[in-house]
Amino acid sequence: MSGQVRTAVIGLGRLGYWHAENLATKVKGAQLVKVVDPLEGRAEQVARELGVPGWSKDPREVFEDVNIDAVVLVTPTSTHAEMITQAATHGKQIFVEKPITQTVEEADEVIQVLHKHNVFCQVGFMRRFDPAYAEAKRRIVAGDIGKPLYFKGVSRDGNCPPAEFIKHSGGLFLDVAIHDYDIARFLMGTEVESVTATGNVLLHTFMNDYHDVDQAVTTLTFASGAAGDIETMRIAPYGYDIRGEVIGTEGSIQIGSLRHHDVLLLTTNASTHDIIPDFPTKFKDAYLLEMIHFIDAVQKRERPACTETDGKIALEIAAAATESFQTAKTVKLDKKVSI
Ligand SMILES: NC(=O)c1ccc[n+]([C@@H]2O[C@H](COP(=O)([O-])OP(=O)(O)OC[C@H]3O[C@@H](n4cnc5c(N)ncnc54)[C@H](O)[C@@H]3O)[C@@H](O)[C@H]2O)c1
């Protein structure tokens, strides 16, 4: 398509605001024409702040507007299936935050709708666009560490979302570990074959009310014969700590660090540096780069690099991990059989 991509952002909470800001101020080729949030005054406030001409409390005003080409869905996970279905039915190209939907059955249904209406759905696995993870992928593909044998993922967060978010999040495996499931298959270049997961409530006891956990470990086996483990938690008292490692036959590649600014403070009794506090700080560049990619894909009418299929596969791994945690059994992905 030629010209600007007329875009709307639906959902202006913790992350939606940043996507809206990027689209309004930084993404060439995008024109942010409307923002939507049902919370009283939120959409108007964001629209005024970012100079967006339209705002609404009702997503239907976006779906039914024939002048809008693309939508960015950043609403609670429990709403994704309905939002994608509505957007696709009205012919919009879609960016949806992870996970694509809350259940694999919903993912199958929305994929059918997407295909029927010939639109695509990029899923918000922004780690793929993070410069460090992207460089690691390039080096692995170039053969710099030989054949990948082991994946290690660490996602530790100190900012526990409120109960209202947890209630609609799908649980720790679906909401947080899914980033590692996606980046694991992306970096390893092979599919996950089975998972074994454990979890606990170590600090945030309100999670018991939602059958959720604040700490989990998933071990993975891959179709290539490789293995891996993923540590996930919402209890890190010190900051936002996201790291990855792939160990290969010829070497290892380590991704991510705790430092925010590259500054080291030396005194007589300590050497210290600051720590990344939260996800908007850690993945600022990645959120912008994934949105640039989405708008570019819409303009070129090309499928994006991270599609609804990637969204579904990561969701299958998350569902299998949840099942493994609940049943205390290893769950195979291909046949979804507990062993
Ligand atoms: N990729 C990432 O790193 C990342 C980080 C955080 C959140 N997320 C995902 O983004 C989504 C939103 O998470 P969040 O943390 O911003 O949540 P949030 O609760 O902070 O914000 C959600 C917003 O959506 C609005 N909303 C609720 N129902 C709506 C509806 N029907 N129509 C329009 N707006 C509606 C709410 O009023 C709220 O402002 C979730 O799916 C989450 O998994 C991804």
Ligand as a Chemical Component Dictionary entry (heavy atoms), coordinates in Angstrom:
data_LIG
# 
_chem_comp.id                   LIG 
_chem_comp.type                 NON-POLYMER 
_chem_comp.pdbx_formal_charge   0 
_chem_comp.three_letter_code    LIG 
# 
loop_
_chem_comp_atom.comp_id 
_chem_comp_atom.atom_id 
_chem_comp_atom.alt_atom_id 
_chem_comp_atom.type_symbol 
_chem_comp_atom.charge 
_chem_comp_atom.model_Cartn_x 
_chem_comp_atom.model_Cartn_y 
_chem_comp_atom.model_Cartn_z 
_chem_comp_atom.pdbx_ordinal 
LIG N1  N1  N 0  5.397   -7.813 25.380 1  
LIG C1  C1  C 0  5.528   -7.457 26.637 2  
LIG O1  O1  O 0  6.626   -7.329 27.143 3  
LIG C2  C2  C 0  4.306   -7.172 27.457 4  
LIG C3  C3  C 0  4.422   -6.453 28.656 5  
LIG C4  C4  C 0  3.251   -6.159 29.366 6  
LIG C5  C5  C 0  2.028   -6.589 28.902 7  
LIG N2  N2  N 1  1.950   -7.302 27.728 8  
LIG C6  C6  C 0  0.652   -7.764 27.224 9  
LIG O2  O2  O 0  -0.119  -6.635 26.855 10 
LIG C7  C7  C 0  -1.490  -6.834 27.181 11 
LIG C8  C8  C 0  -1.936  -5.709 28.094 12 
LIG O3  O3  O 0  -1.137  -5.731 29.255 13 
LIG P1  P1  P 0  -0.926  -4.429 30.158 14 
LIG O4  O4  O 0  0.113   -4.793 31.139 15 
LIG O5  O5  O -1 -0.724  -3.206 29.328 16 
LIG O6  O6  O 0  -2.359  -4.407 30.896 17 
LIG P2  P2  P 0  -3.057  -3.233 31.679 18 
LIG O7  O7  O 0  -4.063  -3.875 32.553 19 
LIG O8  O8  O 0  -2.058  -2.296 32.264 20 
LIG O9  O9  O 0  -3.800  -2.438 30.514 21 
LIG C9  C9  C 0  -4.869  -2.933 29.774 22 
LIG C10 C10 C 0  -5.689  -1.753 29.284 23 
LIG O10 O10 O 0  -6.710  -2.262 28.428 24 
LIG C11 C11 C 0  -7.918  -1.592 28.760 25 
LIG N3  N3  N 0  -9.043  -2.452 28.378 26 
LIG C12 C12 C 0  -9.625  -3.449 29.085 27 
LIG N4  N4  N 0  -10.631 -4.009 28.375 28 
LIG C13 C13 C 0  -10.665 -3.349 27.188 29 
LIG C14 C14 C 0  -11.494 -3.452 26.046 30 
LIG N5  N5  N 0  -12.460 -4.371 25.961 31 
LIG N6  N6  N 0  -11.257 -2.596 25.013 32 
LIG C15 C15 C 0  -10.282 -1.666 25.084 33 
LIG N7  N7  N 0  -9.452  -1.522 26.147 34 
LIG C16 C16 C 0  -9.657  -2.364 27.187 35 
LIG C17 C17 C 0  -7.849  -1.328 30.256 36 
LIG O11 O11 O 0  -8.701  -0.252 30.646 37 
LIG C18 C18 C 0  -6.367  -1.000 30.429 38 
LIG O12 O12 O 0  -6.111  0.392  30.311 39 
LIG C19 C19 C 0  -1.591  -8.226 27.819 40 
LIG O13 O13 O 0  -2.006  -9.154 26.850 41 
LIG C20 C20 C 0  -0.152  -8.526 28.253 42 
LIG O14 O14 O 0  0.142   -9.911 28.195 43 
LIG C21 C21 C 0  3.059   -7.589 27.011 44 
# 
loop_
_chem_comp_bond.comp_id 
_chem_comp_bond.atom_id_1 
_chem_comp_bond.atom_id_2 
_chem_comp_bond.value_order 
_chem_comp_bond.pdbx_ordinal 
LIG N1  C1  SING 1  
LIG C1  O1  DOUB 2  
LIG C1  C2  SING 3  
LIG C2  C3  SING 4  
LIG C2  C21 DOUB 5  
LIG C3  C4  DOUB 6  
LIG C4  C5  SING 7  
LIG C5  N2  DOUB 8  
LIG N2  C6  SING 9  
LIG N2  C21 SING 10 
LIG C6  O2  SING 11 
LIG C6  C20 SING 12 
LIG O2  C7  SING 13 
LIG C7  C8  SING 14 
LIG C7  C19 SING 15 
LIG C8  O3  SING 16 
LIG O3  P1  SING 17 
LIG P1  O4  DOUB 18 
LIG P1  O5  SING 19 
LIG P1  O6  SING 20 
LIG O6  P2  SING 21 
LIG P2  O7  DOUB 22 
LIG P2  O8  SING 23 
LIG P2  O9  SING 24 
LIG O9  C9  SING 25 
LIG C9  C10 SING 26 
LIG C10 O10 SING 27 
LIG C10 C18 SING 28 
LIG O10 C11 SING 29 
LIG C11 N3  SING 30 
LIG C11 C17 SING 31 
LIG N3  C12 SING 32 
LIG N3  C16 SING 33 
LIG C12 N4  DOUB 34 
LIG N4  C13 SING 35 
LIG C13 C14 SING 36 
LIG C13 C16 DOUB 37 
LIG C14 N5  SING 38 
LIG C14 N6  DOUB 39 
LIG N6  C15 SING 40 
LIG C15 N7  DOUB 41 
LIG N7  C16 SING 42 
LIG C17 O11 SING 43 
LIG C17 C18 SING 44 
LIG C18 O12 SING 45 
LIG C19 O13 SING 46 
LIG C19 C20 SING 47 
LIG C20 O14 SING 48 
# 
